[in-house]
Amino acid sequence: MRYQEQILFFISACTLIYFAYENDYDNIKNRYRGVWGGIIFICMMGSLKSYDGPIKRFQGFWRFMFWLGVCYNAFLIFLIFQNESEARQLMKLGDDSLGRSVTKDMHTYDDNCDFELVNIVDNLDHYFLLHCLNWFLLAFLLRDAWLLNFWQIFDEVIELSWQHILPHFRECWWDHVLLDVLIGNTLFVFLGLWVSKKLGIEQFDWLGRKDKSFTQWLVWHDYKYFAAAFGTWLAVTINFLTGFFLMNQLWVPPKCWMVSYRLFVWFGMGVLSWQEQWNDLKGNQDQSGQCRYLVVWTLFAETFISIKFLKDAGNIQYVDTPYYISIPWIATMVISSVVYLIMRVKNKRVQRVKVK
C-alpha cells in the first residue's frame, strides 16, 4: 500500500477503536453509529484504485467477490459498534436458531485417544471436511508448495499453542499426524496446486527460490520477499484463529451456513490480495493496494470483535497463557520485525549506492 493509504488505514483504525469501545448500551445509538461506520468504510474502499482479477476472462466475477468482501467488512464494522449481547442477537437475522451459546456444539477431539479405527472414523466429521476444503482453497491463494507445507506444519503448532484457551483445538496425536498433516493438509494442498496448474493459473514463489541454494533465497536478502512471506504467515495465522473466536464470540455453531460463507468470502478476497501482492513483488510500480487494504481491514475487524466480545463467549477458557507458549510467540514477532527493518535499511543503502 502507498504511504498515504497506510496513514488513512491507521487513522481509520484508531478512530474506530475509540468510538467502538464506548459501550453506552444504547442499542439505537449503537446501530446508528454502526451504520455510519459501514458507510464510511465503503466510501474509503471506493476511493482506492481498483484492481483487475487474476483471470482476465472472469473480471465480473472478481469484482463481485471484491465487493462481497466489502459488504462483509461493512457488516463487521456494524457489529463492532454493538455490545456483545446485542451483536449475538442480531446474528439471528440470518439464522433463527442462533442467539444461544455454542458451548455444547464445540466438542473436543481428545475424548478417546486410543489408536483404533472407530475413534479415527468418529473424528471424520463436518469439521474435517471443512478443514480439507480450507486447505484446497488455500493452495489456490498462496500457490507455493514450500510455503504451504511450512504453514501446514505450523498450523498444528498454532493449535497446540492455543488449545488451553480454545478446547476445540485439543486433538489426539494421531489426529495431528494422520488426519491433519498427512491427509487433510498435504493431500489437499497438492490437489489444489495440481488443479490450479491444470487451469493455467500462475504459480507463486514467495521465498525467491529459483535455482539458488537455501542460503541464497531472496527471502533472506530482499526485504520485500521477507515482508511478503512473513506477512502471509501472519495473515493466515490471524485468519485461522479469528475463525474459531468469531464462532464463540458471536455464538455461531460450526455447522451454521455462516461459517462456510465466511470461508467463501475470504477465498475471493485472498485470491485478489495475494495476486496483487505478487504483482507488486515482481515490480509492477502501478500496482493497486485496494485488495490488500481490504484483507488487512478484515483481519483487524475480526480481531477487534474477538477481543471486544470475550464476555460470556462460547467454548472459551479464561486462563493465563503459560510463559513457554507466550515467550516464543513474542520473540518470533520481535525478531522478525527487527530482521525486516535491518533488511529494509540495508537494501535501501545498496540502492542508493547503485544510483550514485
Buried (B, 14 or more C-beta within 10 A) or exposed (E): BEEEBEEBBEEBBEEBEEEBEEEEEEBEEBBEBBBBBBEBBBEBBEEBEEBEBBBEEEEEEBBEBBBBBBEBBBBBBBBBBBBBBBBBBBBEEEEEEBBEBBBEBBBBBBEEBEEEEEBBEEBEBEBBEBBBBBBBBBBBBBBBBBBBBBBBEBBBEBBEBBBBBBBBBBBBEBBBEBBBBEBBBBBBBBBBBEEBEEEEBEEBBBBBBEEEEEEEBBBBBBBBBBBBBBBBBBBBBBBBBBBBBBBBBBBBBBBBEBBEEBBBBBBBBBBBBBBBBBBBBEEEEEBBBBBBBBBBBBBBBBBBBBEBBBEEBBBBEEEEEEEEBEEEBEEEEEEBEEBBEEBBEEBEEEEEEEEE
